[in-house]
Amino acid sequence: MKIEIKTYNELSREELYALLQLRAEVFVVEQDCVYQDIDGLDSKAMHVLGTVNNTLCAYTRIFRAGDYFKYPSIGRVVVSQKERRHGYGKQIMQASADFIHTKWKEPQIALSAQVYLVKFYNELGFYEEGEEYLEDNIPHIKMIRETHQ
């Protein structure tokens, strides 16, 4: 999988369309959750694009400390349903964490995880912090990772 990290302004129209399409495909259609994915924050984010054969199959967006959480954060973690089981989720997450560690040199990374994915994030060095909460009617929990991992 080829991974590129771009600012909002560096995204081509085609890349923006593909990432919004992938997010809607998984978060709205597959998870049957009507919510406002286009939340006005994409322009503040760095966009981590994972492509195979020039097709977007994995994506995250990352924020500087204070733009979403107190710590830099990773969100909108998504892998196309037909591309799962290849390890792309771990690859895109590691690239996102490596960027935060090497470019921003922050001590911690935060994310809001869907509860059913806690084990996946634990395997990447994240640990739960606080209690479960509902976000768009889906159980979530805040997770933290030390960036030195």
C-alpha positions in Angstrom: 0.0 0.0 0.0 1.3 3.4 -0.9 0.8 6.0 1.8 0.8 9.8 1.3 0.1 12.5 3.8 -1.3 15.8 2.6 -2.8 19.0 3.9 -6.4 19.8 2.8 -5.1 22.3 0.3 -2.8 19.7 -1.2 -5.6 17.2 -1.9 -6.7 17.0 -5.5 -10.4 17.1 -6.2 -10.3 13.4 -7.1 -8.6 12.6 -3.7 -11.1 14.6 -1.8 -14.0 13.0 -3.6 -12.4 9.5 -3.0 -11.9 10.0 0.8 -15.4 11.5 1.3 -16.8 8.6 -0.7 -14.9 6.0 1.4 -15.9 7.6 4.7 -19.6 7.6 3.6 -19.4 4.0 2.3 -18.2 2.7 5.7 -19.4 5.2 8.4 -22.8 6.0 6.9 -23.9 3.1 4.7 -22.0 0.0 6.1 -22.5 1.1 9.8 -26.0 2.3 9.1 -25.4 5.6 10.9 -26.8 8.8 9.7 -24.5 11.6 10.9 -22.7 14.7 9.7 -19.4 13.3 8.4 -18.5 16.6 6.7 -18.0 18.4 10.0 -16.0 21.5 9.0 -12.7 20.1 10.4 -11.2 18.6 7.2 -9.4 21.9 6.4 -7.5 21.8 9.7 -6.5 18.1 9.3 -3.6 16.3 7.7 -5.0 13.6 5.4 -3.4 10.1 5.4 -4.2 8.3 2.1 -3.5 4.7 1.6 -3.8 3.5 -2.0 -3.5 0.2 -3.8 -3.4 0.2 -7.6 -4.3 4.0 -7.5 -7.5 3.3 -5.6 -8.0 4.7 -2.1 -8.5 1.8 0.3 -7.4 3.2 3.7 -7.6 6.6 5.3 -7.2 8.6 8.5 -7.1 12.3 9.3 -4.8 13.7 12.0 -5.0 16.9 14.0 -2.6 19.0 15.9 -2.9 19.3 19.7 -5.9 21.4 20.5 -7.7 21.1 17.2 -9.8 18.1 18.3 -8.4 16.8 21.6 -5.9 18.2 24.0 -3.3 15.9 22.3 -2.7 15.4 18.6 -5.3 13.0 17.4 -6.1 10.4 14.7 -9.7 10.1 13.5 -11.9 8.9 10.7 -9.8 5.6 10.6 -11.3 3.7 7.7 -10.4 0.7 5.4 -12.6 -0.2 2.5 -14.7 -3.3 3.3 -13.3 -5.2 0.3 -9.7 -4.5 1.3 -9.8 -5.6 4.9 -7.7 -8.5 6.2 -4.6 -7.2 4.4 -3.3 -5.3 7.4 -4.0 -1.9 5.8 -5.6 -0.6 9.0 -2.5 -1.2 11.0 -0.3 0.3 8.3 -2.3 3.5 7.9 -2.5 3.9 11.7 1.3 3.4 12.1 2.0 5.9 9.4 -0.3 8.4 11.1 1.3 7.9 14.5 4.8 8.1 13.0 4.0 11.4 11.4 2.8 12.8 14.7 5.9 11.6 16.5 8.5 12.7 13.9 6.9 15.9 12.6 5.1 17.3 15.7 7.2 15.6 18.4 4.2 15.4 20.8 4.3 13.1 23.9 0.8 11.5 23.3 -1.7 10.7 20.7 -5.5 10.6 21.3 -8.4 9.0 19.5 -12.1 8.3 19.9 -12.5 4.6 19.2 -15.6 2.6 18.4 -15.7 0.2 21.4 -15.7 -2.9 19.2 -12.2 -1.8 17.9 -10.5 -1.5 21.3 -8.4 -4.6 20.8 -7.2 -3.4 17.4 -6.1 -0.1 18.9 -4.6 -1.9 22.0 -2.4 -3.9 19.6 -1.1 -0.5 18.3 -0.2 0.6 21.8 -3.3 2.6 22.7 -5.0 2.3 26.0 -8.5 3.2 27.2 -9.0 6.4 29.2 -12.2 7.2 30.9 -15.7 5.7 30.4 -17.5 4.7 27.3 -19.8 7.3 25.7 -22.1 7.5 22.7 -21.0 9.3 19.6 -23.6 9.3 16.8 -25.4 6.5 18.7 -22.3 4.2 18.6 -20.4 3.3 21.8 -17.0 4.9 21.8 -14.1 5.3 24.2 -11.2 7.8 24.4 -7.8 6.1 23.9 -4.3 7.4 24.3 -0.9 6.3 23.1 2.6 7.4 24.1 4.3 8.5 20.9 7.7 6.9 21.7 6.3 3.5 20.8 
